[in-house]
Amino acid sequence: MGKLSIFIFVLFLAGLAVFAIYNQEVTTIKIPFSDVYEIPKFALILLSIVVGALVMLIVFAIRDTKKFIDNWQYQKKQRQEIKVQELYAKALNAILALNEEAARESLEGILAEEPDHIDALLRLGDVYAAREDFQKAATYYQKARVVAPQNLQTLFSLESVLEKQGRWSEALKYIEDILDRDENNLTALYRKRGILEKQGRWDELVLLQKAILKLIQIEKEKKEEQDRLLGYKYEYGRDSLENNQLEKARKAFKTVLRLDKDFIPATLGLAEVMLREGESEEAVNLLEKAYEGTASKIILARLEDLLISLGEPGRLISIYKSSISRTPNDPVMRFFLGKVFYRLEMIDDAFETLSEMETLGISYPETHHLLGNILLRRNQPEKAAKEYVRAIDAKKPINLPYCCSACGFSSDDWSGRCPGCRQWGTFLLNLDGTCAVMASAARV
């Protein structure tokens, strides 16, 4: 105790002594429900001081105890949070390193400390989803949803695990829950679009894609989404055609062509509708006009099959000869003409036309294929061997491979939509190794 404190205490005692000398009277105190007591005034004052000091001591003791407990709990919580943060960082590093077992152990350690840790529940669900243990993944996602019902990430996770199981209708319910909270959520709209595509619900996709287009601000993305809308309208027409709903198919294809007159799959679809309705001449005219506008070899091949089936090969030959006269150095048209002669068993004309391609310095593998077959018919096996011939039925059309101009995907069958990159109207005839070039460019 310092000297100043001692001095003050002595003064206090002196004051009390003086006060006691001048206040020796007795005071009567009656306690309720008890006896009456007589006590000196000074003793009463001292007793009051002691009681007051004791009360204050108790108050300060309670305050300090509470402060100690709060501080202890705060430090405990801090230590817990630091441990949880360290475990979560360790779990994320393990996930990045594709060490799922270490990630699982760290995440379970977090839940042992903090059972309602939302991020740990979600990441642990992701770990089990990656293992294709979808039931356990869904269990953790559901726990996360109980903890945070409004958390959109939880709903996305539940949707994702259901989609991976092929439970598309159930997955859609979660997407709708998200859109109820945020109708302009593009991620949810894209997820919904993917599910509707898998279900082939093209009419709904057209409406959904229009809603997505309204939300796109970047011009490049807007163009891509507009092309996708066009594709969905085409798919709606194709689906209607497959279900023999010809009027719906006709309207859909015409809508597409009104928006993009060079959309080849829609042209072919509309021609097919006309053929089914007995409008053969209209179908031929449509394909001829489309070929004149696009110079598409896909349309030309379809026109070839159609005119031969209608018994009008002369009209087809005239189309080819007219094209050759306009572009005499185009080897593709000579190949097509030679192929038509071959299909019609006009062997000499076929051989002459295909041989003329050599003068242009260009020859396709298919050209040698046809020349080899012609030479076999002429009983010239040695020359046929040099042309690397394979025997084919002369009455069937030559099957030319197709390839995608966007990704290089190759196929023996034509499709309005590339199975590889999922774009529409990108298939080309692979006459001169185009597919190999496209595939190489796509890899780069």
Helices and strands as residue ranges (DSSP letters): H 3-22, E 26-30, E 36-40, H 41-96, H 100-113, H 118-130, H 134-147, H 152-164, H 168-181, H 186-199, H 202-215, H 219-242, H 246-259, H 264-276, H 280-294, H 297-309, H 313-326, H 331-343, H 347-355, G 356-360, H 365-377, H 381-386, E 402-404, E 410-411, E 427-429, H 434-443
